[in-house]
Amino acid sequence: MASKQSLPDSGDFVQRIKPFRRELLAHCYRMLGSLDDAEDVVQETYLRAWRAYGGFEERASFRAWLYKIATNGCITATKQRRRRALPSGLGAPGDDPMATPVMAGPEVDWVQPIPDAWVSSDSDDPAAMLSSRQGLRLALIATWQHLPPRQRAILLLRDVLSFSAEETGEMLEMSTGAVKSTLQRARSRINELTPAADEVREPAHPEARALLERYMAAFENADAAAIEQLLCADATLEMAPARTWFSGKKTCAPFIVHQALGAPGEWRMVPTAANGQPAVMAYRRGEDGAHHPFGIAVLTFRPSGISRIVVFGNPALVAKFEAAQDGSARVFQNINS
């Protein structure tokens, strides 16, 4: 470890790295599919970069240098973890909405949602902001996890971040030819896995906002008819940590109505945004009469209604989304520790 005297001035380093904090977190999240893991790798990236900053010779751009550290950190992290998934990546949909859902065991690591507030583009360019949100769609994040880590890294560096083949090769210590051939294999695999793209409304779109408000009201009022009206005919419903998921309104609606909706007042919903999509923080009434954090639901909208609901029944995620809406995050602290 470098001595305390050899470490660079933290003030200069912090100011230089500050513009990249959101995009580095987004990149690590795309690589790892986990908000928790991405935060850890970004924090480690800051520490590694700070310790090496005195020897940075500007032969590559500062941004490329940071991405080299972050990407290799992500590749190392994937060696210690299982592939993350959504319920739809574990098996066929369920056919009995009245049956008790099958819960996954510790052998499954779930893809996690990420608050828009932590990774939204600082750019004033609407096209750049749209591209940033589209590159974080939950279904896309889950699909990328099927790629081997190095293929995933090359695909993201080239197709999402627009680094050149030469820059990507330097980051990963590969020849330009190897980068190009690996990218071709990654693109081919993604084309096999990626379903037809849904027509997605942005969270700020008035129609999407209206659909989100109707969804929240339906749960808070336990309005079964409203839920059925909101769902598209081919809607899907996923509910991590359960393996069970449903495809089609004929199974999604009965499950929600009979196993999730409860009584009026049982749920409280707070709007948010995750992965460039509309989302809600869900709170459920406990035996003490108070509403306690339950989880995050990420929604996919079409003009005709809701085409996909992915529920993450994890109260700890609610705390992260609450912190995001308060403008706080932990990934840019403790540079001097």
N, C-alpha and C positions, 0 to 999 in steps of 0.2 A: 504494500500500500504506500502511496506517496506520502511524504512527510508533510506536516502542517505548513512548513515554510514554503514548500514547492507548489502549494495549491494556488490557483489563480484568484484574482479579485472577484468576489461573488457578485458585486454590483454590476460590473460590466457584463458578466456572463448572463445574469438574470435578464437584463435589458435586451440582450441580443437574442436570447432563446424565447422570450415572451411571445413574439408573434406566431410561433410555431406550436404553442402548447395545445391548442384545440385540434389541429390537424394531426399531430403526433398521437394524441389519444384516439382519434378516429381511426388512424392507420393500425395501431395496436389492437383496437377493438375488432376491426375487420379481420385481422390475422387470427385472433384468438377466440372471437365469438363470446367473450365474457367481459363485462364491465370491471369486475374485480381483478381479473388477470391483467387487463389492459392498464388499469391504474398502477398495478405493481410494476409492470415492465416500463411504463413511462417514468415512474419515479426512479427506477434503476437507470434508465437512459439518461436522465438529468444528472444523476450522481456520477455515472461513468463519463459523460461528456464534460462535466465540470472538472473532474480530476485530470482529464486529458487535454483540456482547453489550452493550457500553456504550450503544448506541442502541436497545436493545430496550425498548419502552414499555409492554409488558404489554397492548396492545390486543387481542391474540389470546393464547390459552394458549401457554405455553412449548412444550408438546408439538406443537401445530399449527405453531408457528414453526419448530421443528426439521424437521418433516415437509415444510414448504414448501421449505426449503433442500435437504433430501435428495432430494425428488421431482424438483425442477428440475435437480439435479445428475445424476440418473439419466437424465432426458430428454436432457440435453446429451451424456451418455456414449453413449447409443444412436446418436447421429448419427455417431459415429466407429467404430462396430462393426457387424458383420453380425449377423443374427438367429441366436441360438443354437438348436441342435436336438439331438435324440437320433437314433440311426440309423433308428428307425421313422418319423421325419419326413422322410426323404430318398428314400423309394421303397418298392417292394413287398418283402415278405420273400423270402429266398432259398429255393430248393427242393432244393438239393444240399448236404447237411451234410458231404460228403466233399471238396468243393471248397475251395480256398484262399480265405479271406475277402478281399474287396476293401477295401483301406485307403483312407480319405479323404485328400485332399490339404489344403494350407493354405487352400483356399477354404472349408473347413467349420470353424465355431466350435461347440464342444460345450457343451451344458448341463452344469454341474458339480453334484455333490452337495454338501451342506453338513452339517457335524457338528451333531447335536442339541444338544450341549453349548454351542455358541456362540449358539444362538437359542431355546433352550427357555424357556418363560415362567417368570418369577420368581413368578408368582401361586401361591397355595395353593389356588385354586379349580380343582377337577378339570375342570369344564366349560371354563374358560378355557385350561387346559393342552391339553385335547383339541382345541379349536378351533385353537390355535396350531400343533399338529402337523399337523392335517388341511390347513391352509392352506399347508403346505410340501411336500405330496406331489410326488414327482418328476414324475409324469405331468401334474399340474396346472401345475407350473412350466414344463414344455415347451409346454403348450397356450397359456399366457398369452403366450409369445414370438411367437405369430402375430398378436397385436393390434398396431396402430400404437402407438408409445410413449405418446401422450396418452390414447388409449382405455384402454390398460393401466393408466396412472396413476389415471385416474378410477375404473375398476373396482376397483382395490385400495384406494383411499382410501375409497370408498363402501361396497363390499360386504365387504371384509376388515377394514378398520380402523374402519368406522362413523362416519367424518366426515360431517357434513351436506353437502348440496349447496352451501349458502352458504359453508361453510368450504373445501370443495374448490375452488369458484370463486375464492375469494380466493387460495388457494395457487397456482393456475395462471393467474390473471388472465383468467378467463372469467366470463361471466354465468351465473346460476343456471340459466336456461333452456338454455344451451348445454351445461352439465354434465349436465343430465337427459337431453337428446337423445343426447349422446355415450355416456352410460351405457347407454341402451337399445340402441344399435347394438353396443356391446361385449358386452352380455349375449347378444344374438342370435347374434353370431359365436361366442362361447364355447359356446353350446348346440349349434351346428352341429358344433363340433370335438370336444367332450368325449364320450368313449365312456361306456358304462354303467359306473357305479362298481363297483369290486371290493369285496368284503367283506374289509376289511383288519384283521388282528389287530395290536394294539399291541405294541411290542417287549417290554414288561414282562409281557405275558400269558403264563401258563405254557405254553399250547399253542404259541405263537409261539416261545418260548424253546426248547422241545423240537425244533421244526422247524429252528430255526437251528443247534442243536447237531448234529442229524442231517446237515444240509447240510455243516457244517464237517468232521464225521467222514468223510463220504462222499468229500470231496476229499482229506483227509489220508491216507486209506486206499486211495485210488484204487478205490473200490467202485462199479462201474458199475451193479450191480443196485439199490443204495440210491439212486443218482441217478434212475434210472427210476421208482422207487417214489415219490419225492418230488414229481415234476413232475405238475401237473394236465394233463389232456388238451389244454387250449387254452393251455398255457403259452407265453410269449414269452421270447426271449433276445436281448439287445442287447449289443454289445461295442465301444463307442467306444475307439479311434479307427477302427474298421472300419465301412464303410457297410453291410456284410452283417449281416442280422439274421434271426431265424427265428421262425415262429409255428406252434405246435402241437407236442405232445410227439414226434410222429413225426420231426420234423427237429431239435428242440432236443436231445433225448436222444442221438442218434447223434453230433451235433457235439461235445457235451461229452465223451462217452465216448472218441471217437477223436481229437479234436483238442485237448482241454484237460486232461483228467484226469491223464494221465501215469502215472508209477509211484508206488507207495506211498512216502510221505515227501517227494515232490516239492513239495508245498504245505504251508504252515502258515497257519492262519486264526485271526484274533483278532476276537472279537465287538465290535461298536460299534453306533451308531445314526445314521442319516442321513435327513434329510427326514421325520422322524417315523416312520421305517420301520426294521425290522431290517436290519443291514448287517454286512459283514466287511471287515477289512483283510487283504489277501492278500499273502503272501510266497512267492516261488518260489526253489527251490534252484538256485544257479548252478554254474558249472564248478568253483568253488573249494570246493564242498560246503556253503557257507553259504546261508542263506535271505535274500533281498534283497527290498525292497518292490516289489510288482508293481502294485497298484491297489486300488480299492474296488469291492465288489459290493453293490448295494442290492436288497433282496428284497421282494417283495409276497407275502403269505401269504393263503390261504383256509384254512378248517378242513380241507379235503381235501389241502392241500399247497401247493407253490410255484406261483404263477400268473405271476410275472414276475421275471426276473433282468436287471438292468442293470449291466454291468461297465464300469468306467472304468479302462482300462489306463494309469494315469498315476502313477508312483512319487511324484511331488511331492504328490499328494493324500494319500498315506499319511502323509507328514510332517505335513501339516496336521491330519489326524485324530489322530495321535499327540499333537500339541501340544494339541489340544482335550481329549483325555482327561487330559492333565496339567494342565488348567485354564489354559492360556496362550493368548493371542491378541494380535495386534498392532494391532487396530483402535482401541484406546483408549490409545495411547501417543503421545509426541511432541507433546502439546498445546502445549508451550512452544517448539517448534522453528519 
